[in-house]
Amino acid sequence: MKDLGSLMKQAQAMQQKLADAQQRIADLSVDGTSGGGMVKVTLKGTGELAAVEIDESLLAPGEGEVVADLMIAAHADAKRKLDAAQADLMREAAGPLAGMGLPGLKF
C-alpha cells in the first residue's frame, strides 16, 4: 500500500502543477508583428485578441487591403508564439510525463 500512497501523492502533485500551468497560460500575453513592425497585435493566453496597433502611414486611402493582410499576418505570428508558450508551460508542468503521450496532455 505504501507504493499506492506514493503514487497518489505524485498524481496530486501533477494535478496541481497542471492547474498552475493552466493559470499561467491564462495570464500569458504575446505580441505578433508584421510589415516590419507596422502592425502589431496582442493575444491573451486564451487566444483573445487584446490589442491592435497600426502604423499611421498605413491609414492612407487605398491601403485597406494591405492593412488587412498585415493584420492577418501579425495575428498568425502571435498565435504561433502563443501556441509555443502554452506548449512549453504544459511540458514544464508535466515533467517526466511530458513524453509519454498521455491522453488529455497536449503539448
LUMVEXTI-838387 format. One record per residue: z, x, y of N, C-alpha, C in turn. Coordinates in Angstrom, 3 decimals, padded with zeros to 6 digits. Layout:
RODREN; Z; X; Y; Z; X; Y; Z; X; Y
...
//
This chain:
RODREN; 000.000; 000.805; -001.197; 000.000; 000.000; 000.000; 000.000; 000.850; 001.264
RODREN; 000.483; 002.065; 001.177; 000.524; 002.926; 002.356; -000.887; 003.142; 002.900
RODREN; -001.859; 003.323; 002.015; -003.237; 003.536; 002.448; -003.786; 002.304; 003.151
RODREN; -003.440; 001.115; 002.663; -003.898; -000.121; 003.284; -003.304; -000.260; 004.688
RODREN; -002.053; 000.070; 004.828; -001.408; 000.028; 006.138; -002.064; 000.993; 007.109
RODREN; -002.388; 002.171; 006.636; -003.051; 003.173; 007.468; -004.444; 002.695; 007.868
RODREN; -005.142; 002.089; 006.927; -006.472; 001.565; 007.197; -006.416; 000.453; 008.240
RODREN; -005.418; -000.388; 008.151; -005.254; -001.484; 009.112; -004.973; -000.926; 010.516
RODREN; -004.142; 000.118; 010.598; -003.859; 000.738; 011.895; -005.127; 001.346; 012.489
RODREN; -005.929; 001.982; 011.643; -007.183; 002.567; 012.118; -008.129; 001.476; 012.607
RODREN; -008.189; 000.367; 011.873; -009.054; -000.747; 012.269; -008.600; -001.329; 013.598
RODREN; -007.303; -001.455; 013.801; -006.786; -001.980; 015.065; -007.082; -001.021; 016.212
RODREN; -006.951; 000.272; 015.947; -007.254; 001.269; 016.973; -008.735; 001.217; 017.340
RODREN; -009.584; 001.063; 016.323; -011.028; 000.959; 016.562; -011.332; -000.300; 017.372
RODREN; -010.708; -001.385; 017.045; -010.918; -002.634; 017.760; -010.536; -002.468; 019.241
RODREN; -009.432; -001.795; 019.499; -009.009; -001.561; 020.879; -009.992; -000.663; 021.615
RODREN; -010.478; 000.379; 020.933; -011.454; 001.277; 021.552; -012.730; 000.522; 021.903
RODREN; -013.176; -000.353; 021.010; -014.385; -001.127; 021.279; -014.166; -002.102; 022.435
RODREN; -013.002; -002.719; 022.498; -012.690; -003.618; 023.609; -012.670; -002.845; 024.928
RODREN; -012.089; -001.654; 024.902; -012.064; -000.809; 026.101; -013.488; -000.430; 026.517
RODREN; -014.327; -000.083; 025.528; -015.709; 000.287; 025.826; -016.467; -000.896; 026.423
RODREN; -016.233; -002.086; 025.905; -016.894; -003.268; 026.449; -016.479; -003.504; 027.901
RODREN; -015.234; -003.266; 028.225; -014.784; -003.415; 029.608; -015.423; -002.354; 030.493
RODREN; -015.512; -001.132; 029.988; -016.148; -000.064; 030.758; -017.626; -000.372; 030.985
RODREN; -018.274; -000.971; 029.986; -019.673; -001.371; 030.137; -019.795; -002.430; 031.230
RODREN; -018.903; -003.410; 031.207; -018.943; -004.465; 032.230; -018.747; -003.883; 033.627
RODREN; -017.995; -002.799; 033.735; -017.718; -002.170; 035.026; -018.811; -001.197; 035.479
RODREN; -019.790; -000.925; 034.606; -020.856; 000.021; 034.944; -021.702; -000.489; 036.102
RODREN; -022.313; 000.444; 036.778; -023.302; 000.148; 037.808; -024.284; 001.316; 037.788
RODREN; -025.573; 001.020; 037.636; -026.585; 002.082; 037.616; -027.688; 001.759; 038.615
RODREN; -028.296; 002.819; 039.156; -029.409; 002.680; 040.089; -030.690; 003.108; 039.419
RODREN; -031.753; 002.429; 039.761; -033.090; 002.816; 039.334; -033.959; 002.917; 040.568
RODREN; -034.872; 003.880; 040.579; -035.731; 004.071; 041.743; -037.188; 004.149; 041.320
RODREN; -038.057; 003.911; 042.288; -039.491; 004.102; 042.080; -040.121; 004.440; 043.414
RODREN; -041.362; 004.856; 043.349; -042.070; 005.214; 044.579; -041.424; 006.354; 045.321
RODREN; -040.885; 007.303; 044.578; -040.238; 008.446; 045.228; -039.006; 008.044; 046.014
RODREN; -038.328; 007.002; 045.555; -037.116; 006.546; 046.212; -037.362; 005.461; 047.251
RODREN; -038.590; 004.990; 047.361; -038.896; 003.956; 048.348; -038.320; 002.598; 047.961
RODREN; -038.125; 002.406; 046.666; -037.488; 001.185; 046.179; -036.348; 001.593; 045.263
RODREN; -035.187; 000.977; 045.473; -034.005; 001.261; 044.653; -033.368; -000.067; 044.268
RODREN; -033.041; -000.203; 042.988; -032.318; -001.384; 042.526; -031.029; -000.935; 041.849
RODREN; -030.024; -001.778; 041.908; -028.746; -001.513; 041.258; -028.492; -002.620; 040.249
RODREN; -028.208; -002.213; 039.008; -027.871; -003.153; 037.944; -026.402; -003.014; 037.594
RODREN; -025.756; -004.138; 037.364; -024.390; -004.131; 036.837; -024.464; -003.922; 035.335
RODREN; -023.334; -003.610; 034.722; -023.280; -003.384; 033.282; -023.728; -004.575; 032.467
RODREN; -023.634; -005.754; 033.034; -024.062; -006.970; 032.351; -025.569; -007.147; 032.411
RODREN; -026.250; -006.301; 033.183; -027.684; -006.412; 033.352; -028.064; -007.185; 034.606
RODREN; -027.071; -007.714; 035.296; -027.317; -008.486; 036.513; -027.812; -007.574; 037.629
RODREN; -028.855; -008.020; 038.325; -029.372; -007.288; 039.467; -028.404; -007.464; 040.624
RODREN; -027.830; -006.361; 041.088; -026.789; -006.424; 042.109; -027.300; -006.112; 043.508
RODREN; -028.312; -005.265; 043.628; -028.800; -004.879; 044.951; -030.237; -004.386; 044.864
RODREN; -030.953; -004.576; 045.971; -032.322; -004.072; 046.110; -032.433; -003.436; 047.486
RODREN; -032.952; -002.219; 047.524; -033.213; -001.538; 048.792; -034.694; -001.197; 048.847
RODREN; -035.339; -001.553; 049.951; -036.770; -001.314; 050.109; -036.991; -000.531; 051.397
RODREN; -037.706; 000.576; 051.283; -038.045; 001.370; 052.460; -038.866; 000.501; 053.409
RODREN; -038.520; 000.537; 054.670; -039.171; -000.332; 055.661; -040.674; -000.081; 055.782
RODREN; -041.128; 001.098; 055.428; -042.566; 001.372; 055.520; -043.366; 000.506; 054.559
RODREN; -042.705; -000.043; 053.536; -043.391; -000.906; 052.576; -043.452; -002.360; 053.036
RODREN; -042.817; -002.655; 054.148; -042.750; -004.038; 054.600; -043.923; -004.422; 055.508
RODREN; -044.937; -003.596; 055.575; -046.120; -003.883; 056.378; -046.958; -004.962; 055.691
RODREN; -047.679; -005.743; 056.468; -048.548; -006.762; 055.881; -049.525; -006.141; 054.877
RODREN; -049.745; -006.826; 053.792; -050.667; -006.352; 052.769; -050.027; -005.458; 051.718
RODREN; -048.752; -005.167; 051.851; -048.065; -004.278; 050.910; -047.287; -005.048; 049.838
RODREN; -047.393; -006.350; 049.817; -046.624; -007.183; 048.887; -046.795; -006.801; 047.429
RODREN; -048.045; -006.554; 047.017; -048.300; -006.206; 045.615; -047.686; -004.852; 045.268
RODREN; -047.765; -003.912; 046.193; -047.175; -002.588; 045.981; -045.661; -002.723; 045.841
RODREN; -045.052; -003.505; 046.730; -043.600; -003.705; 046.678; -043.202; -004.329; 045.354
RODREN; -043.937; -005.338; 044.927; -043.627; -005.999; 043.650; -043.711; -005.014; 042.491
RODREN; -044.769; -004.213; 042.453; -044.922; -003.226; 041.383; -043.795; -002.203; 041.406
RODREN; -043.424; -001.749; 042.590; -042.349; -000.761; 042.706; -040.997; -001.360; 042.309
RODREN; -040.789; -002.620; 042.619; -039.538; -003.270; 042.216; -039.443; -003.375; 040.698
RODREN; -040.531; -003.733; 040.063; -040.547; -003.816; 038.600; -040.282; -002.439; 037.992
RODREN; -040.908; -001.407; 038.546; -040.705; -000.044; 038.034; -039.268; 000.419; 038.243
RODREN; -038.700; 000.111; 039.408; -037.314; 000.509; 039.682; -036.356; -000.224; 038.741
RODREN; -036.618; -001.489; 038.494; -035.767; -002.243; 037.561; -035.861; -001.646; 036.158
RODREN; -037.051; -001.301; 035.723; -037.221; -000.686; 034.400; -036.467; 000.639; 034.315
RODREN; -036.502; 001.426; 035.379; -035.774; 002.698; 035.425; -034.274; 002.453; 035.297
RODREN; -033.755; 001.495; 036.053; -032.326; 001.180; 035.986; -031.953; 000.643; 034.614
RODREN; -032.794; -000.187; 034.022; -032.494; -000.770; 032.710; -032.426; 000.317; 031.639
RODREN; -033.319; 001.284; 031.692; -033.266; 002.402; 030.735; -031.951; 003.162; 030.877
RODREN; -031.546; 003.418; 032.116; -030.295; 004.140; 032.365; -029.087; 003.322; 031.906
RODREN; -029.122; 002.025; 032.150; -028.026; 001.155; 031.719; -027.919; 001.130; 030.200
RODREN; -029.045; 000.976; 029.518; -029.035; 000.967; 028.053; -028.469; 002.270; 027.493
RODREN; -028.861; 003.394; 028.085; -028.364; 004.697; 027.620; -026.866; 004.822; 027.862
RODREN; -026.402; 004.398; 029.030; -024.967; 004.490; 029.340; -024.156; 003.588; 028.415
RODREN; -024.661; 002.394; 028.136; -023.964; 001.485; 027.233; -023.890; 002.076; 025.824
RODREN; -024.999; 002.629; 025.352; -025.019; 003.230; 024.020; -024.042; 004.399; 023.936
RODREN; -023.995; 005.223; 024.982; -023.067; 006.358; 024.993; -021.616; 005.882; 024.904
RODREN; -021.282; 004.845; 025.676; -019.908; 004.332; 025.656; -019.550; 003.758; 024.290
RODREN; -020.468; 003.067; 023.666; -020.181; 002.481; 022.357; -020.079; 003.576; 021.284
RODREN; -020.945; 004.596; 021.370; -020.845; 005.714; 020.415; -019.508; 006.417; 020.568
RODREN; -019.092; 006.609; 021.799; -017.801; 007.252; 022.075; -016.655; 006.421; 021.495
RODREN; -016.733; 005.114; 021.649; -015.675; 004.233; 021.156; -015.654; 004.187; 019.636
RODREN; -016.827; 004.218; 019.014; -016.902; 004.099; 017.558; -016.488; 005.388; 016.854
RODREN; -016.556; 006.497; 017.568; -016.142; 007.777; 016.986; -016.881; 008.086; 015.698
RODREN; -016.159; 008.397; 014.619; -016.801; 008.802; 013.372; -017.591; 007.673; 012.708
RODREN; -017.379; 006.437; 013.120; -018.116; 005.328; 012.518; -019.474; 005.118; 013.179
RODREN; -019.764; 005.859; 014.239; -020.982; 005.646; 015.021; -022.248; 005.787; 014.191
RODREN; -022.275; 006.696; 013.252; -023.492; 006.928; 012.482; -023.584; 006.144; 011.193
RODREN; -022.654; 005.244; 010.958; -022.608; 004.549; 009.675; -023.465; 003.286; 009.622
RODREN; -024.001; 002.848; 010.756; -024.852; 001.673; 010.772; -024.113; 000.399; 010.409
RODREN; -022.883; 000.253; 010.850; -022.102; -000.938; 010.545; -022.649; -002.129; 011.310
RODREN; -022.682; -003.299; 010.666; -023.152; -004.500; 011.354; -022.307; -004.776; 012.589
RODREN; -022.979; -005.182; 013.658; -022.274; -005.507; 014.891; -022.039; -004.327; 015.809
RODREN; -022.244; -003.133; 015.313; -022.093; -001.935; 016.154; -023.487; -001.440; 016.508
RODREN; -023.971; -001.815; 017.674; -025.305; -001.447; 018.109; -025.226; -000.310; 019.114
RODREN; -025.884; 000.835; 018.816; -025.943; 001.939; 019.774; -027.355; 002.403; 019.866
//
